[in-house]
Amino acid sequence: MLDNIFDQLPRSTAKNEQFSALLEHPGLRIERIVSTGQASPPDFWYDQPTAEWVLLIQGEAKLRFADEPKARHLKTGDYLEIAAQRKHRVDWTPPGEITIWLAIHH
């Protein structure tokens, strides 16, 4: 089966982020996340038990870590590793635009 990361994208005005599992095995999950202006709720922090490697395939976002004073401004092509239990949140994605993330949880 052949799939494409750009298939079945939501409209740029979608109210909710779209999470799609692309591959799952014990200890490994690869997912596509599509944001259309969403951000983490105020005072919410992801605190995941596993590490996560993320690549911004399209768009831009501001990703904040609890232990850093400023959010990191990610643009198309930027990627980074998020250690397990490192608190982080999405501060911003541009409204009315499609931002595509590839996340590898391991």
Sequence and secondary structure as in RCSB ss.txt:
>XXXX:A:sequence
MLDNIFDQLPRSTAKNEQFSALLEHPGLRIERIVSTGQASPPDFWYDQPTAEWVLLIQGEAKLRFADEPKARHLK
TGDYLEIAAQRKHRVDWTPPGEITIWLAIHH
>XXXX:A:secstr
    TTTT   TT SS EEEEEEEETTEEEEEEEESS    TT  B  SS EEEEEEESEEEEEETTSSS EEEE
TT EEEE TT  EEEEE  TTS EEEEEEE 
